[in-house]
Amino acid sequence: MSSGGKLGDEAASRLASRATLADYCQSINPTKMETPLINRLHRAKFLPAIFAAALVLTLIFSAGVLRADETCSSPYLARIDGQEEFVYVWTLGVEAMGDGSDKLVTVDVKPGSPSYGKVISSFSVDGRNEAHHGGFTDDRRQLWLAGLESSRVFIFDVHTDPAKPKLTKTIDNFAESTGGAVGPHGAYALPGRVLIPCLSNAKDKGGKTALVEYGNDGNYITTHWLPTKEDARGASGADFADGYGYDARVLPRKNALLTSSFTGWNNYTMDFGKLTADPEAMKHFGKTMVMWDFHARQPKKVFEVPGAPLEIRWAWGDKHNYAFTATALTSKLWLVYADDRGEWQAKEVAPISDVKGGVLPVDISISADDKTLFVDCFGDGKCRVFDVSDPQKPKQIYEKPIGKQVNMVSQSWDGKRLYFTSSLLARWDKQGADNEQFLRGYAWDGKELKPAFDLDFTALKLGRPHHMLFGSTKIGANRTTVASIR
């Protein structure tokens, strides 16, 4: 990235993370900007005023509109105006069920709609790709959906008709373009591009992998390999480095990119029973998280976090410099936080249940006020709710059986609605009567979850529902607009 590009990215970061006006103006370094116009503005000492005015105008024009979204979304993402209208569900195809293909299913969740809680459209892609996660571009015009097994990425237009997304492009050469990264895990919005964390590599299909960047136009940009013992890329904690990846999330105002780790293609395409009975295979799970210098894309510190730390959820508060994760194999909540010296640390802060053998926590969702954390546990099908007002001492306050198995959870920004899906991986889902496949909506009043609707994806012949994302016909302005000034 050029110095001008980095600075533009940094300006977007400051705006997206709600930095104070004084901090924002003081943090701009005009000497790195390369255009003659900006240089002249700098010499005239006008630049801080221009950026301050832009920020004020942004606040003024957005003050009257409630900007909402999933609480796990990228801080760079254009926000929904008001409440979500649709839930997009990236769904794994099942042989001999319907057309057997992976598909993007759209569900109406508009309050008062005659089709509330019902499927209003479905778009099938080619074959079964192990549909897993996805994400929007920063302008929210596109939804990128990834296949863990095929390493294909499907790009949908969700802007023209949000109720009926259409496939516009498929990336079929992911491994070749990226230098051997495979198992794209989703897409995370950055200014003008998406960050795709991967799970594996084309050489041995083990856990060593990379972060990949593509432009919003669907063209490959660059690859960043995770640090290993052999090549720690300058990061401290090299003795722990395993090169594994899973999630990737940014805290812009701290220039922090945090990644987690899972397992490689060889393991996640294996039958679950066979996997757990194979002592050698069970050794090949991630046990690290990595803190990166976000703008430089440089790994800085490797943390030892045993047990496959999966989803990362940064707190939203302006002074809340911490993130949570849950370890799937050890059923623990971990906290990554900045200590009193500003140094990043990681520690276990709470058990997730006292069930012998663990409950396989697979997804987490933090409330917008940073007070509540929802933890989905695939093992016993329960959602456990923690009070995380003191992030160092989480306390479980509630639990609710969602189904025989439960995987993903998505929470509305106002904290009043939660949505759950059931499928983990095609070869890891439960069997027989325990193989429930659903999308279920709930209302949350701060004390209990109450059912709102229930869609049986097996009865509807849709497949195995996995990742959910919110859609709407009302989208706010792209929050990187100010940063485009050069």
Buried (B, 14 or more C-beta within 10 A) or exposed (E): BEEBBBBBBBBBBBBBBBBEEEEBBEBBEBEEBEEEEBBEBBEEEBBBEBBBEBBEEBEEEBEEEEBBBBBBBBBBBBBBBBBBBBBBBBBBBBEEBBEBBBBBBBBBBBEEEEEBBEBBBBBBBBEBBBBBBBBBBBBBBBBBBBBBBBBBBBBBBBBEEBBBBEBEBBBEEBBEBBBBBBBBBBBBBBBBBBBBBBBBBBEEBBBBBBBBBBEBEBEBBBBBBBBBEEEBBEBBBBEBBBBBBBBBBBBBBBBBBBBBBBBBBBBBBBEBEEBEEEEEBEEBBBBBBBBBBBBEBBBBBBBEBBBBBBBBBBBBEEEBBBBBBBBBBBBBBBBBBBEEEEEBBBEBBBBBBEBEEBBBBBBBBBBBEBBBBBBBBBBBBBBBBBBBEEBEEBEBEBBBEBBBBBBBBBBBBBBEBBBBBBBBBBBBBBEEEEBBBBBBBBEBEEEEBEEBBEBBBBEBEBBBBBBBBBBBEBBBBBBBBBBEBE
